[in-house]
Amino acid sequence: MAIDLSAKIPNNVDLDRDPKLRRALEAWQPKYVDWWKEVGPVGYQEKEIYLRTAIDVGSDGWAHFGYVRMPEYRWGIFLADGSPERKIGFGDVARDTVWQDVPGEHRASLRRLIVTQADTEPASVEQQRRLGAICPSLYDLRNLFQVNVEEGRHLWAMVYLLHRYFGKDGRDEGDALLERRAGDRDRPRILATFNDPVEDWLDFFMFTMFTDRDGKFQLLSLAESGFDPLARSAQFMLTEEAHHLFVGETGINRIVARSAELSRQDPNGEAMPHGGIDLPVVQRYLNLWFSSCLDLFGGEVSSNAAAYFSAGLKGRPNEAKFPDHVEKNEVRVLEVADDQDRLVKREVAARLAINEDTRDAYIRDCARAVERWNRSIESVGLPYRLTLPSRRFNRRIGEHAGHHFTPSGDPISAALFDQKRDEWLPSAADRTAVRALQQKPVTKPGAFASWIAPPARGIDGKPLDFEYVRFM
């Protein structure tokens, strides 16, 4: 489906054929721009940024690069091309034809799924809004803003669904998405991770590595949905989400490579005295963000997840790869803590444990990235290795919440966890040290902060000393 680039709201959903919907979205548009100006990137609203903009939903040539001021970015509504033969691939409705409209019995559940996904998009922009003041390079600053505008477009994708398929309730939800604020005590975002502070660029790279990777797996799950417009929205969003993961994974790899290089030169194996970030500090940030993001998949035992799966509303990532798409009579064994904090085996219905299938795939994907970082450390001859903590460590949601575990997954007392907290999670001293390295922005084309290595190549074939952000 071709995108109408001349429309006030670029789209490939034929807004011109639905004047009432078009007017509603055009009325929402200035509210969105006001939100962007109020809580979007601080200090760069009027700067020209070298950004890519979607111009097609196909695999070839879907993005156009050029300078644009962010409030003038051409956010639009794009669905991946559909197939009239598509069938639902899982649950009690497996092999049924997908739905083009919202089934009445699933209206509340689908709205909840869409609103929860939608709420993460503006939240991340709000969390990252002050990072421009301490950017490590123009290359990284531009990537931050590319992530931000694409999160904004993902919000548009979900708001379109709310307006198009949920009437007044959907319009009210769309307005509420612009009223909540990340970290606000009275109007917080829906999911806890999206209220956590993103204080520095190590936080940002961990966020785009782990939190946006959760987003990838949530979108892969929604791309299986029996509600076809939601599935097609998620499919296109995944093309943009890939860049966010690239920013996070390569960003951390560049930090790790620089830290390893500096640590190798230091008699005590430390990078901080030479303007780098110590590898144990990177590990503690990793522990924090990975464990927080594991909560985003929901509880290990979840009746909601079971209901979504059985009804065909939300599947598992790449559902076709699973041997059983119904999971009606299967069981899964979980290892959880009992009342005495002892690890015990617990057998639950496979549908109730459906979140674990997605969490398993997420952990495998994260482990692959960590291995890449370790190869960078190994390449300079250091024995240090980064590791993912246990899925039980530092959890706030699910079977492991309320219990305490070491990063390796061993049960411990609350008192011992508190005693060891600063060894396992970022301490106040860690954050002070990281912020001390990031006091001033690096904005000279081609220059990079001392704590991060340059990337292998520039953006869109441009050199590293390209003016990715114009300050004139």
N, C-alpha and C positions, 0 to 999 in steps of 0.2 A: 504494500500500500504506500503510495507516494505521500510525502509530507507537503502540506501546503505552507510554504515558507512566507508567503505574502500576508497571511492572516495575522490579526492582532495577537493571537495566541497560536504559534505554529503547531500544527497537529496533523495526524493522519487518521482521525476518527470522524471526519465529516461534520465538524461543528456547524458549518453553514446550513446543514439540513435540519438542525435543531436550534432554532433561534432562541428559544427559552433557556436552554442549557448554555448556549453561547453567552447570552446576556448575564446569566448567573455567574459564570466563570470570569467574564470581563469585569463584573462587579467585585469579585474576590481578588482580582489581580492587583489593584492599587493597595489593598490591605496587605497583600503579600509583599509588595515593594516597600511599604512603610515598615513592615516587620524587618525586612532585610536591612534597611537603613538604620533602624533602631538597634538591632542586636546582631547584625552581620559583622564582617571583618572591620576592625577598628583602624581608622587612619588611611584606608585605601579605597574608599568608596569612589573617589574621583580620579584614581590612577588608571592608566590604560594597561591592561593585563593581556598577555599573549595566551588566549584560551581557545579551546576547541568547542565547537557548537555542533550539535547533531543536525544533519541535513538529510539523512536517509536512514532507514532501519535495516538495510541490507548489510551483509558482512563486508562489502567493498565500498569504500568512500562514504561511510556514514558520518564522518566528522570533518568539520571545516575549521582551520586555524586562522586566527587573526586577533588584532588588538580590540579590546572592548572594555568599557567601564562596567563593573559588575552590576550596578542597579539597572543597566541597560541590556544586560544579557538576555538572549532570546530563549527564555524558558518555554518549553512546549510540552505537548501531550502526545506520546508515541507508544503504540502497541506493536509488538512483533507481528509479522504476518501470521494469520491463522490458517487452519486446515479444516474443511468441512467434514473430513473423515475422522477427526480426532475423537478418541474415546477416553473416558476416565480410566486411569490405570491402577486403581487400588481401592481397598475398602469394600463395603457391602454393595457399592454401585459400580464396581469394576466392570469394564466393558460397556457401560452405558454411554450414550452420546453426551458430550459436555454441554453445559448450560450456557446459553447466551444471556439469560436474565437470571436474577436472583430467585431461587426457589423460596417460597414464603416461609417454609419451615426452617430455613437456614439463614434467614435475614439477619437476626441478631448476632449469630456466630460469625457470619462473614463480615458484618460491620465491625465487630470487635477485632478480627484479624487484620482488617485493612487499617483501622485507626491505630492499632498498636504498631504496625509496621510504619505507618505514616509519621507517627510521633517521634520515631528515632531520627528522621531526616533533618528537621529543623533543630532538634536537640544538639546534634553534632556540630552544626554551624555555630550555635550559641556557645558550646563548650570551647571551640577553637578560635573565638573571635579576637582574642588579644595576642595571638602568637606572631602576628606580623611585626610587632615591635621588637622581637628578639630573633628574627629569622637568621639562619646560618648562611643563606645565599639567595640570589635572585631565582635560581633554578628551583630551590625548595619553596620559596615564597610563592612562585607561580603554581607549583604543584598543590600547595595548601589551598589556593583559591580555586583551582580546578576541581579539587575534591569538594569544596564548599558549594560551588555553583551546581555541581552534579547532584549533591544531596538536595539542593533546592529543587532541581528538576524531578527527582524521585518523589519529593513531596507533591509536586504538581500531578504526577502520575496517580497517586493515591487519592488526591482531592478530586480529580476527574471522576474516579470510580464512585466516590461518595456522592458527588453532585448528580452524576448520571443515573445511578441505580438506587439511591436511598432517599430521594426527595428531601423534604424539610429536615429530617433527622440528619441526613448526610451534609446538608449545607451548614447546619449548626455544628456538626463535628468539624467541618472544614474551618469554621471560624475559631473553634476552640483550639485547633492546632497552632494557631498564631497567638493564642493567649497564654498558653503554658510556657514556662521558662525553665531551662536546664539549671538545676541547683536551687531553684526558688523554693523557699520553705512553704509558702502558701499555694503556689501554682506549679508544682514540680512536673517534670516529664514522667511518663507512665512507668518506664523501666529504670531501676536503680542505677545501672551503669551509665545511663544517659543524664544522670544528675551529678556524677563524679567530676571533679575538676580536671581539666587538662591544662596543667600549669606551665609546661615547658615542652621543648621539641622532642625529648625522649618520650614523654607522655604521648605526644602526637603520633610519633611513629609506632609506638605500641598500640595506640588506638586504631590506626589504619591497618596495622598488621592483624590484631586480634579481634577488635570490635567490628571492623568492616568485613573481616573474614566470617564472623558470625552472620553479618548481613548477607554475605554470599550464600551461606547455607540456608538461611531463612528464605531468600529469594528462590533458591533451587527448589525448596519445598513448596513454596507458593506457585512456582512454575508448573507444578504437577496438578494444581487445583482443578476440580471439575467445573468451577466457575471460570469460563474461558477468558473473559476480559481481564480478570486478575492474573491468570496464568500468562497471558500475552504481555501484560504490563511488566510482570516480573522478568520475563525472558529478555525484554529490551533493557531493563535496568541492569541486568547482569553484564551487558556489554560495557557499561560505564563502571560498574563495581570493580571490574578487573584492574582498572587503573588505580583505584584506591588501594587495592592489595599490593600492587606493584610499588606504590609510594611507601607503604609501611614496611614491606619485606626488604626492599633494597635500602631503604633509609636506615633500618637497624643494622643491616649488613655493612653499610658504610661506616656507621658508628663503631661497630665491633672491629672492623678492619683497622680503623684508625686507633682504637684503644689497644688492640693487640700490638700494633707497630710501636706505640709509645711505651707500653708495658715491657716489651722485650728490651728496650733501651735503658730501662730503669733498674737499678740494683735491687730494689724491693718489689719489682713487678707491678708498679703503680703507674697509672696514666694521668691522674689528676695533677701531679706537680708539673706536668708538661703540657697542660691545656687539654687533656682528654678526659673521658669518663671511665672510671675504673670498671672492669668487667664484672666484679661482684655487685656493683650498683646496677648495671644493666640486668643482671640476674634477678635482683629484687624487684625492679620495675616489671620484668617479665612475669614473675610470680603474681604480682598484683593484677595486672591486666588480663592474664590468661585465666586466673581463677574467677575474676569478676565476669568475664565473658562466658565462662561455662554456665553461669547462672542464667544467661539469656536464653538458653535452650529449655528452661523450665525444669520442673521436678523430674527426678528419675521415675517416679510413679505418678502418672497424670491422667485423670479421667477426662480432662479437657482435650488433651492430645489424642486420646483414644477415640473420643467422640468426633473430633475433626477428621481423623483418619477413616473411621468407619463410614462417615457421611460423604467422603470424597472431597472435603473442603481443603485439606492440606496434607500433602503426602510426605515422602522422604526424598532427600536429594537423589536424583537419578534413579527414580523408583524402578525403572526397568532392570536395573542390575540386581535387585533383590530376588531371591528364589520364590518367595511367597508374598503375594501382593494383597492377601486378605488377612493373614495373621489371626485367624479366628480361634484356632485351637492350640496355638503354640504358646510356649512359656519362655521366660528369660530369667536367668539367675543373676541377682545383684548381690554385691558385697557391701554391706552397710554396717553401721555401729548399732549395738543394742543399748539398753538402758544403762548398762555398766561400761559403756564405751569399748566393748569388745567387737571385733569384726566378725560378722556372721553371714552366712549365705541365706538369701531370701528369694523364693521363687514367686514370680508374678506373671500375670497374663502378658503376652507379648504386646498386645495393643496398649496396655497401660504403661508399658516401658518403651513406647515408640520414640520418645524423645532421645533415648539412649542410642538408637540407631544413627540419628543425626549427629549427636554429640561424638560418637565414635568416629564418624567420618571427619568431623571438624578436628579432632585431636590428631588423627593421622595426617591431615593436611598441615597442621601447625608443626608437627614433628619433622616433616620434610623441610620446612623453612629453617628450623633450628639446626638441622644437620648442615644446611648450607652455611649458616653463620659459623658453625664449628669448623668447617673446612677453611674459612677465612682465618680463624685463630690458628689452626694447625699449620697453615701455610707459612707462618712466621716462626714456627718452632715452639709455640707456647703449649703447655700441657693442659691449660684451663679449658673447661667445657661447659657450655650452657645447657640447661636441661629444662624440660617442661615439668612443673610440679604435678603431683598426683591430682586426679580429678576430685579427690576428697578434700584437698587443702583449701582453707580460707573460703568456704562456701557459705552463702547467705540464703540460698534457696535450695529446696530439695531434701533428700534423705540425709545429707551430710551437714546441713545447717544445724546449729546448736551443739555440734560436736567439734572437737579440735584434733587436728592431725598435723604431722610434720610434712614438709614438702614431698617426702618419699611415701607418704600415706599412712604412717603409723599413728595409731590413736595416742593422744597425750592429754594431760589435764589442761584446764583453762589457765591455771596459774603458770604452768610451764610454757604454754603458748605465748602468754603475755611477756614472759621473761625472754623468750627467743624472738619476739616479733621483729625487732630491729635487725636481726640477722637474716630474716626471711622476706621482709617487706620494706619498702622505702621508708627510711627514717627521716626525721626533720633535718638531720645533718646531711643526709643524702640529697635531699631536695635543695637545701641551701647551697651545697657544692655544685649541683647541676645548674642552678640558676646563676651562680657566680660566673659560670662559663658562658652564659647566654645573656649578659647584661645589655649588650649593644647589638643591633642588627648589622649584618654584613650585606651591603647593598651595592658594592662595586661589581660590575659584570665580570664573571670569571673567578671571583674570589670566594673562598669558603672558610667557615669558622674552623678553629683549630681542632675541634672535637669530632669532626666528621670528614671522611674522605670524599673527594669529588666522585660523581657518578661516572660510569663507563662512557656515556654518550649524552648528548643534549636531547632536546624535545623537538619532534617534527623535523629531524635532520639538521637542526640548528647547532652551532658550536656552543661550548659551555660558556663562552664569554658573550653570548647573545643577550640583548637587553630584554629579558623576559617580562620585566615590569618597568614601565616608563615613569619617571618621577617628575618630568617637566610639566 
